Amino acid sequence: MNSAYAALAFALGAAVGSFLNVCIYRLPRGGSLLRPGSHCPSCQAPIRPRDNVPILSYLALRGRCRSCGGRISLRYPLVESCTGLLAIATFWRYGMQPVAPLHFAFAAALVVVTFIDIEYQIIPDAISLPGIGIGLTASFLVPGTPAPFDAAIGVLLGGGILYGVALAYQRWTGVEGMGLGDVKLLAMIGAFLGWRGIPLCLLVASVTGSVVGLAIAVGLRKGRRYPIPFGPFLSAGAIATMFFGDPLVRWYLTAVSAV
């Protein structure tokens, strides 16, 4: 991918990221994704088109609303930047294959899941349940996706593993340790990546989650039951598997055989 295509992919991805910000803000509140138009969260003033350019408008306005001067969350340019980079990564990895836009949409959905789960500790069914259906349907129609049987087993395996873990933890401790949102999310991941992607996704999610959880516990001096959303780590594991699954598996097998 040359620099011109990379710049175009980033710009398109950032534009999609602008819409993802709408999803992140409105889905947990039960609001419409279409109406009203973009507006300031503080004063509700409509945002002018020139102030709604991804990333650039935030920088030009120094993170403040033109109408009331209220602060605009850093999340907005962060989501737009992440989505732009994911667009570059997707088309670098898959080129112009039909599977590329599907995987980009999947990655975009994981961005929404990540930021909603961080802020609200929920994973909306409006993302995971349709995502399962889209992943299964794509397995029949889109070349480069897992076979339908693999996708179906991925849904059952992904959802079943986390449901079993959550149930066992709750019975062992008497405390709910994992919500059904995580179960449905991993089922969606299984629909897109197939059952073979589930072990690596869980491995990456568990390792990164443990490291971050330990850092939070030490840094904030919180107890071991300090709630940490697992959705962002499942999303990171899914993205790592989607882009680097084969090299990561080869590295892991080499490391294990060396031991």
N, C-alpha and C positions, 0 to 999 in steps of 0.2 A: 504494500500500500504506500503510494507516494504521499508527499506532504499535502498536496491539494486535496486528494481524496480523504486524507486524515482530518484536515480542517473542515471539510464538508460534513464528514461523519460526526465530528465533535459538535458542530453547530446544530445539526439535526437532532443529535442526542440531547443537547442542552435544551432545545425547544421542547422535546418530549419531557425533559426533567421539569420544565416550568409547569406542565400539566400534572406531573406527579406530585408537585408541591400542593396543588389544589386537592388531589386525592388524599394526601397525608393530613391536610388541615380539615377537610370536610367529612371524610368517611367516618372517623370516630364520633363526630357530632351528628351523624345522620343527615347531613345536608346534601343538596343536589350538587352534582359535579358540573352542571351546565349553567345554572342560574342561582344567584346573580353573577355578573361578570367579576373579574378580579377586582378586589378592593382592599383597602388598608385594614388590617385586623384591629387597629386601635380606634380610628375615627370612621371607618366604613366608607370613606370616600373612594369613588371609582379610580382605578389606576389607569392613567393615560397610556396609550400604546407606546409612546417614547420612553415611558418609565417601566415598561414591561418586557424589555429586551433581556434575555437571560444573561446573568452574571454582570454584563456591562452596566445595566441600569443600577444595579445594587452598588457597584463601585462608584458610579458617577454621583449617586445620591448619598454616598457614604453610609449606606445602611439605614437611611431614615426616609420616612414618608414625606413627599413633597408638600402635602396639604397640612399635616399636623406636626410634623417633625418627630413623630414617634419612631422608636427603633423597630427595624425590621429584622427578624431572626436571621442569624447566620446560616440557618438550615437551608434557606432558599438558594443561595449560590452554591452551597455545598452539594445539595441534591442535583442541581443542574450540572455541576462539574463532574460529579460521579457518573451521571447518566451519559454525559458526553464522552467520558473515558470508556465507559462500557460499550458505547456505540463503536468507537475505534477498535476496541478489543474484539468485539463480535465480528466485525467485517474483516479484521486482520486474520482471525482464526478461521472463519467460514467463507470469506470472499463473497461472491454473488450467488451462492447456492440458495435454494429456496428455504433451507433451514435457518439461514442467517436472521431474517426478520423475526422468525418465531422465537429463536433463542434470545434475541434482543428484547422482545416483549416479555419473555420469561424473566430475564435479568431485571427489567424495569419493574415488574411486579415484586421482585425480591427487594428492590430499593424501597418501595412503598411499605412493605412488610417490616423492614428493618427500622425505619424511622418511626412508624406508628408503634411498634412494640417497645422501642426504647422510651418513648414519651408516655404511652398509655398502658403498657403491659397487656396489650390485646393484639390478636391477629384477626382482622375482619374476615368473616366467612365470604364476604362479597369478593374477595380476592382468591382465597384458597379453593372454595368449592367450584366456581366456574373454571379456575385454573386446572383442576383435576379433569374436568370434561374437555377442555381445550387440548390438554396434553394427550388424552386418550384418543380424541378425534384426529389429532395431527399424526399419531402413530399409523393411522390408516392412509393418510393423504400426502404427507410431506416426506420426501426422500431425505435420508440422513437422520431420521428420528429412530428411537428404538422400535422394534417390531411390536405389533399390538399385544401379543402375549407378554413380552417383556415389560411393556408399560403397565399392563394390568397387574402383573405380579409386583411391579414397583409400587403401585398404589397400595396393594394389600400388605406388602412387606414393610413399606415405610410407615404407614399408619399403624400397623399391628405392632411393630417393635416399640414405638414410643408409647402407644397405649398400654402395652404390657409393662414397660418401665414405670410409667406414671401410676398404674394400678398397684404394682408391687411396692413402690415407694410410699404410697399413701397408706397401704395396709401395714407396712413395717413401722412407719413413723407416726401415723395418725394425722399427717399434715399433707395437704396437696402440694406436690413439688413441681408439677408440670400440667399446664392447661391443655384442653382439647385443641386449642388453636395450633399448638406445636404439632400435634398429631396430624391434623388436617394439612398443615404446611408440608410436612415430610411426605404425606401421601401425594400432594401436588408435585413435589420434587421428583418422586418416583415415577409419576406419569410422564414427566418430561425427560428424565434421564434414564429411566428403566431401572430394573432391580439391581443391575450391576453397579449403578452409581450410588446406591444407598450406603454400603459399608464405608466407602471413602468419604462421602459427605458427612456421615456421623463421626468418623475419625477426626476429620478436620474440625468439625463443630465442637467435639468434646475437648480436643486439645486446646483450641483457642479459647473456648469458654472457661476451661480450668485455669489457664494462665491469667485471663482477664479477671476472673472471679477472685483468684488469689491476690492479684494486685490490688483490687478494690478492698478486699478484706484487710490487707496489711496497711494500705494507704489511708483508708477511712476508719480503720479499727472497728470494723463491723463483724458481727458474729457470722457463723457459717451458714445461717439461714437467711442472710440478707438477700432479698429477692433480686435476681438478675435475669432479665428476659433471655430466653434461649433462641428466639426467632432470628435475631441478627447473626448468631453463630451458625445456625442451620443455613441461612442465606449465604453466608461466606463459604460454607462447605459446598453448597450447591454450585456457586460460581466457580470455585476452585476446581471442582470436578468437571464442570462444563468446559473450561478452558484448558486445564492441565491434567485431566484425569489419567490418561495413559502414561505420561512421564512420571507422575506422582506414584502410580502403582508400581512402575518399573523400579523407581528409586527405593520404595518401601521394601519390595521383594529382595532387592540387592542388599539392603541394609540388614534384613532379617537373616538372609542366607550367610552373610558375613559373620553374624553373631553365632 
